[in-house]
Every structure is written in structure tokens, then in C-alpha cells.
Amino acid sequence: MPPRLYHTKSKTGCLRCRTRRVKCDEKQPTCGGCTRHSVACVYDRRPDSTSPNPDGGLKPEPDTFFQETRERRHRELRLLHVFVTQVCPYIPGTHIPKLLEIWTVGVPEMALGYEPLLHAILGFSCLYEATCKHNVAAERLHWRARYLEKTLQAHRAALGHFTRENADAVSFTTVVITLDAFAHLRERDLSGPYEPPMDWLQLSRGIGDVCKCALALLQDDKDALIWPLVHTSVDTIRMRKSDDLPMLGALSHLLVPVGSEDLRDAIDEEAYRETVRLLEWIASGREAGEPLNIFCRRLMYLSTLLPARYVELLSMKRPRALMLLAHVFAFCSYASEMWWVGDSARQEIKALQESRLLDGPEWEVMMRWPASIVAGEQSPCLLKSGNMEIAVD
């Protein structure tokens, strides 16, 4: 069965509900779904914006954003240039010359023949500009939403019709959508009840399924652009799976049972254990003194490798799952100088702290390291001589 992005239905309502294809209750100014997930609610369709017909009736005002005009051509050419010259150098893995060439030359060329990838790239460039050009941020975020909607509509259809001809482009479209989802965490409205960033995590986990399908179709096509990404990733991922990889032990206290909490179920316990192992794998990169651009690749893999059961537990807001999410973001804070991270990691940890979802002295101790990063009380780099310096009583 081909991998799927979203399901159910929605042709009206806010942009986010339509993009996710779920029913929107159309409450103004913020619908119930966006309120529940604590995200911005954008109504970009105006059914009441009408003009008279010659016969006395009303007709909708035309949407000119995607009309073939000089303005659109100029806008999209400029956004493509932004992607190549300003966005690509910060994509994890582009410290490798071959991958930089693929992203700056091969992927844009591929996008010219595959609209979902082109729209994904343009939307990602809009998000980049929204973070560094505050005077046009609102406009760029609106543009990004329009391009993302177009991307997901076509991408869902492509996932249902995977072929050898589109496998390479579908794979890169999935990667760009996932990068965009992480970068968009910076724009999350965290003022209401805390909701985990499930869209990002579910998209990230979907990368593996998409790539497996693509690689099966492209196994005889050694010129496919996805292969260099796979080959340069193998050593890093193999290192995580190696039986010889030592557990640092610094995070083992994150598995200590708390009262009658959720470690009685063997499946849940294994999901938490594997998540902690992944966090220790991330920590090993810091311990080894990896340059930031290499360490960022680990961060990108982390969200794709999280156990499915852990993601389910997180969606249920289980306290241990939320506490481990805080540690995921604590490691992401190492990369705060990257535009696609910025202050989002600290914002997520702070929102978790203020949510009161982790009340109790035991959770307080386990949250001490992420909390210290938010407070700026100590350096994010806490690795020393093979152990993580975390103050616990």
C-alpha cells in the first residue's frame, strides 16, 4: 500500500483544515481544529467576496495568485534563486559537495518538470524569507501557505500513483515538505493549551516509507538523485543500529518509573527505551565534537527514526513522552543559529513547562536540563568525558 499523507475530507474552511483534508467547523477567528492544535488559523477563501453577474447573480472573485502573469513569473524566479543561493547551503548534508550540487543544480532542474516539488521549494523559500525579512513576514507566510496547499494536493495524488518516472521527484518533495514542517515550528502559536507538533513528526516518519518505495522502483537507476543522499546517510544510520554502539548512560534516569505511570506495558517501555537510545546517539555526536553541519544531519534523522509507538504515546500526551520531546528540542537548541531552528526549540520547551502537563517533583528533575536551556542558566553543550552533566539530586 502506498504511503499516505492525510485523509478524510474538507473543501471549505480554513487553509490548515483543507490542507490536512479534515472537516473544519469554520469558527471565526480561529476554528476548533486550529484552537486544539494551537496553530495559526488562516481563512484564505472568501466566499462572500463577490461581484455582480450580468444576469443579476453573484460570482466569486477570481483567485489571481496562480494566474500566469509577469508578476507571478518574477516572484517565482526570485524565490527559486533564493532557494539555490540562500536556503540550500543550510540544508543538512550540503557540507558534502556532491549533495550541495544535487540540491542547487539537480533538484531545481527536476522541479521544473514536476510541479509539486517546485511548489514545495517555492513555499520553503517563502518561509526562509519570513524569518529574515520581518517587514514582509506576513505576506511570505501567506504565500508559503498557498504553495504548500498546492504541493500537498498534488503530492497526495502522486503517493497513490508511485512510478519509476516520478519516484525521484516524489522523494525530494517529501524531504522538502518535512524540512518545511520543522522550520515552520518557529511560527507555532503556543499561547494556548500545549499540543505536540504531530504534523511535523508524522511527516518525518513518512519519509522512510516514501524512500523505501522509491528505492525499490529506482534500484536499477543509479543516476537517480536520491542515491547519493542514501549512500551518504548509510554510515550515520548504521552507527545508530550497531550492537557495538555503547549507551552513554547519561540519560538512563529518563527511564526511571514514576509512580503508577506508563512503564508497565512492555511495548510502551521498549518505545521509550529506543527513544532514549536515539537521544544518546544524538548526544554521542556532540561528545565527538561534530561540526554543526554534520550534527544537523543527526537531528534530521532523529525525527524520522522515532518509534511509531512513541509518536502515538506523544499524541496521547503521556507525561514521559512529553518529557522526552523536551529533550529532543533541547538537542535541537544546539542548532539555534540555523534559520530553520532559531528559537523554536526553546519556545517548545517553555510551552511544555508552562502547560502543567509535567507536574510533580520526579518530572521536574527529569526536565531540569531542558529547563536550564530555556532559562539560559548553563551552556547547551553538557557533554563531558563521555557523560552528560545533568544536575539531579
C-alpha positions in Angstrom: 0.0 0.0 0.0 1.5 3.4 -0.9 2.3 5.8 1.9 -0.4 8.4 2.7 -0.1 11.9 4.0 -3.6 12.8 5.2 -7.1 11.5 5.0 -10.8 12.4 5.3 -12.2 15.5 3.7 -12.5 19.2 3.5 -13.1 21.6 0.6 -14.1 24.6 2.6 -13.0 26.1 5.9 -9.6 27.3 6.9 -6.4 26.7 5.0 -4.9 24.2 7.6 -8.1 22.0 7.7 -8.3 22.0 3.9 -4.6 21.1 3.6 -5.0 18.3 6.1 -8.3 17.3 4.5 -10.2 17.3 7.7 -13.6 18.9 8.4 -13.4 22.5 9.6 -16.1 23.9 11.9 -15.3 27.3 10.3 -15.5 29.2 13.6 -14.0 32.7 13.4 -11.4 34.0 14.0 -10.0 30.5 14.9 -11.6 27.2 14.1 -11.8 24.4 16.6 -9.1 22.3 15.0 -6.6 25.2 15.0 -7.5 26.0 18.5 -7.0 22.4 19.6 -3.5 22.3 17.9 -2.5 25.8 19.0 -1.7 26.9 15.4 -2.5 30.0 13.3 -5.9 29.8 11.6 -5.9 31.3 8.1 -9.1 31.8 6.1 -7.8 32.5 2.6 -11.0 31.8 0.7 -13.7 34.5 0.8 -17.0 33.1 -0.4 -18.7 36.3 0.4 -16.2 38.3 -1.7 -18.3 38.5 -4.9 -19.1 40.7 -7.8 -22.3 41.0 -9.8 -23.0 38.9 -12.9 -24.7 40.5 -15.9 -27.8 38.4 -15.1 -28.0 39.9 -11.6 -26.5 37.0 -9.8 -23.2 36.9 -7.9 -19.9 35.3 -8.9 -16.8 34.6 -6.8 -13.9 37.0 -7.0 -11.2 35.2 -9.1 -8.1 34.0 -7.3 -5.1 35.6 -9.2 -2.2 34.1 -7.1 -1.6 31.3 -9.6 -2.6 33.1 -12.8 0.1 33.3 -15.4 1.3 36.8 -15.1 4.5 38.7 -15.3 4.3 39.3 -11.5 4.0 35.6 -10.8 6.9 34.7 -13.1 9.1 37.3 -11.4 8.0 36.2 -7.9 8.8 32.5 -8.6 12.0 33.1 -10.4 13.2 35.2 -7.4 12.1 32.5 -4.9 13.9 29.8 -6.9 17.0 32.0 -6.8 16.6 32.4 -3.0 16.3 28.6 -2.7 19.5 27.9 -4.6 21.7 30.7 -3.1 20.4 31.1 0.4 18.3 28.1 1.5 20.3 25.2 0.1 23.6 25.9 2.0 21.7 25.4 5.2 20.0 22.1 4.3 21.5 19.3 6.4 24.1 17.3 4.4 25.1 20.1 2.0 28.5 20.3 3.6 29.2 17.3 1.3 30.0 18.9 -2.2 28.0 16.2 -4.1 24.9 16.8 -2.1 25.3 20.6 -2.4 25.4 20.2 -6.2 22.3 17.9 -6.1 20.3 20.5 -4.1 21.5 23.6 -6.0 21.5 22.1 -9.5 19.8 18.8 -9.8 16.7 19.4 -7.6 15.8 22.8 -9.2 16.1 21.3 -12.6 13.9 18.3 -11.6 11.4 20.7 -10.1 10.9 22.5 -13.4 9.4 19.2 -14.7 7.5 18.3 -11.5 5.2 21.0 -10.1 4.7 19.5 -6.6 8.4 19.7 -6.0 8.6 23.2 -7.5 5.8 24.5 -5.3 7.4 22.8 -2.2 10.6 24.7 -3.0 8.9 28.0 -3.5 7.0 27.6 -0.3 10.1 26.7 1.6 11.8 29.8 0.2 8.9 31.9 1.4 9.3 30.5 4.9 13.0 31.4 4.8 12.2 35.0 3.8 9.6 35.3 6.5 12.3 34.5 9.1 14.8 37.0 7.9 12.7 39.8 6.4 10.3 40.8 9.1 8.7 43.7 7.2 7.3 41.1 4.7 6.9 38.2 7.0 3.1 38.1 7.0 3.0 38.2 3.2 5.6 35.5 2.8 3.8 33.2 5.3 0.6 33.7 3.2 2.5 32.8 0.1 4.0 29.8 1.8 0.5 28.6 2.8 -0.7 28.9 -0.8 2.3 26.9 -2.2 2.0 24.3 0.5 -1.7 23.7 -0.2 -0.8 23.2 -3.9 2.1 20.9 -3.1 0.1 18.7 -0.8 -2.9 18.4 -3.1 -0.7 17.1 -5.9 1.7 15.1 -3.6 -1.1 13.1 -2.2 -2.2 12.0 -5.7 1.4 11.2 -6.6 1.8 9.0 -3.5 -1.1 6.9 -4.7 0.5 6.5 -8.2 4.1 5.9 -7.5 6.0 5.1 -10.7 9.6 4.8 -11.7 9.2 8.1 -13.6 8.2 10.1 -10.6 9.9 8.3 -7.7 12.9 10.5 -7.6 10.9 13.7 -7.6 8.3 12.4 -5.1 11.2 11.5 -2.7 12.7 15.0 -2.8 9.2 16.6 -2.5 8.7 14.6 0.7 12.1 15.7 2.1 11.3 19.4 1.3 7.9 19.2 2.9 9.4 17.7 6.1 12.1 20.3 6.3 9.4 23.0 5.8 7.3 21.4 8.6 10.2 21.6 11.0 11.1 25.1 10.1 7.5 26.2 10.4 7.6 25.3 14.2 9.0 28.8 14.6 5.6 30.1 13.7 3.6 27.9 16.0 1.1 29.7 18.3 2.0 28.3 21.7 -0.2 30.6 23.7 -3.0 28.1 24.3 -3.0 24.6 25.8 0.1 22.7 24.6 -0.3 20.4 21.7 2.7 18.3 20.5 3.9 19.1 16.9 2.3 16.0 15.5 2.2 17.2 11.8 6.0 17.5 11.8 6.6 14.1 13.5 4.1 12.2 11.3 5.5 13.7 8.1 9.0 12.9 9.3 8.2 9.3 9.9 6.6 9.1 6.5 10.0 9.8 4.8 11.1 6.3 5.4 8.1 4.7 3.8 8.3 7.0 0.8 12.1 6.4 0.3 11.6 2.6 0.6 9.0 2.7 -2.2 11.2 5.0 -4.3 14.4 2.9 -3.9 12.6 -0.3 -4.9 11.5 1.4 -8.1 14.9 3.0 -8.8 17.1 0.1 -7.9 18.4 -0.2 -11.5 18.6 3.6 -12.0 22.0 4.5 -10.5 21.6 8.1 -11.9 18.7 8.8 -9.6 19.5 11.8 -7.4 18.2 10.1 -4.3 21.0 7.6 -4.3 23.8 10.0 -3.1 21.6 11.0 -0.2 21.1 7.4 0.7 24.7 6.4 0.4 26.0 9.3 2.4 23.4 8.5 5.1 24.2 4.8 5.5 27.2 5.2 7.8 25.4 7.5 10.2 22.3 5.3 10.4 24.3 2.1 10.6 26.2 3.6 13.6 22.9 4.0 15.4 22.0 0.4 14.8 25.3 -1.1 15.6 25.3 -3.6 18.5 28.7 -2.1 19.5 27.4 1.4 20.0 27.8 2.0 23.7 24.9 3.5 25.7 26.3 6.7 27.3 24.1 6.0 30.3 23.7 9.8 31.0 20.1 9.6 30.0 19.2 6.3 31.7 17.4 8.3 34.5 14.8 9.3 31.9 13.5 5.7 32.1 13.0 5.5 35.9 9.4 4.7 36.6 7.3 7.4 38.2 4.5 6.2 40.5 2.0 4.0 38.7 2.9 5.6 35.4 3.2 4.0 32.0 6.2 1.7 32.0 4.1 -1.4 32.9 3.4 -2.1 29.2 6.3 -3.9 27.6 5.6 -2.3 24.2 5.5 1.2 25.6 8.6 0.6 27.7 10.5 -0.5 24.6 9.3 2.6 22.6 10.6 4.8 25.4 13.9 2.9 25.6 14.5 3.2 21.9 13.7 6.9 22.0 16.3 7.4 24.8 18.8 5.4 22.8 18.2 7.7 19.9 18.8 10.7 22.2 22.0 9.2 23.4 23.0 8.6 19.8 22.5 12.4 19.2 24.5 13.1 22.4 27.4 11.0 21.0 27.7 13.4 18.1 28.1 16.3 20.5 30.6 14.3 22.6 32.7 13.6 19.4 32.8 17.3 18.7 31.0 17.0 15.4 30.8 20.3 13.4 27.3 21.8 13.4 26.5 21.0 9.8 27.2 17.3 10.4 25.4 17.3 13.7 22.3 18.8 12.0 22.0 15.6 9.9 21.6 13.6 13.1 18.9 16.0 14.1 17.1 15.5 10.8 17.4 11.7 11.1 16.1 11.7 14.7 12.5 12.7 13.9 12.4 10.1 11.1 13.7 7.3 13.3 11.5 7.8 16.4 9.4 4.6 17.1 5.9 4.7 15.8 4.6 3.7 19.3 6.4 6.6 20.9 4.7 9.0 18.4 1.4 7.5 19.4 2.1 8.0 23.1 3.1 11.6 22.4 -0.2 12.2 20.6 -1.9 11.0 23.8 0.2 13.5 25.8 1.7 10.8 28.1 4.0 12.6 30.5 7.1 10.5 29.8 6.6 11.1 26.0 6.3 14.8 26.6 9.4 14.9 28.8 11.4 13.1 26.1 10.1 15.5 23.5 11.5 18.3 25.7 14.9 16.5 25.4 14.5 16.3 21.6 14.1 20.0 21.5 16.9 20.5 24.0 19.3 18.9 21.5 17.7 20.9 18.7 18.7 24.1 20.6 22.3 23.3 19.8 21.4 24.3 16.2 19.6 27.5 17.1 21.9 29.5 14.8 20.4 27.7 11.8 17.5 29.7 10.4 15.2 26.6 10.3 15.6 26.1 14.0 16.0 29.6 15.5 14.3 29.9 18.9 11.7 27.2 18.2 13.3 24.6 20.4 13.4 26.9 23.4 9.8 28.1 22.7 8.6 24.5 22.6 10.3 23.6 25.9 9.0 26.7 27.6 5.4 26.0 26.4 5.7 22.4 27.8 6.9 23.8 31.1 4.0 26.2 31.4 1.4 23.6 30.3 1.5 21.9 33.7 1.4 18.6 31.9 4.5 17.5 33.7 3.7 18.4 37.3 5.4 16.6 40.1 8.9 16.5 41.6 10.0 13.4 39.6 9.2 15.1 36.3 10.8 18.3 37.5 14.1 16.5 38.0 13.9 14.9 34.5 13.1 18.3 33.0 15.9 20.1 34.7 18.3 20.0 31.8 15.8 21.2 29.1 14.6 23.8 31.6 18.1 25.1 32.1 18.5 25.7 28.4 15.3 27.8 28.4 16.5 29.8 31.4 19.9 30.3 29.9 21.5 29.2 33.1 24.1 26.9 31.5 25.6 26.2 28.1 23.6 23.8 25.9 26.8 21.8 25.5 26.6 19.5 28.5 28.8 16.5 27.4 32.0 15.9 29.3 34.2 12.8 29.2 31.6 10.5 27.9 28.9 11.6 30.3 26.2 14.2 30.2 26.4 16.8 33.0 22.8 16.9 34.2 22.2 18.1 37.8 20.0 15.6 39.6 19.5 15.2 43.3 
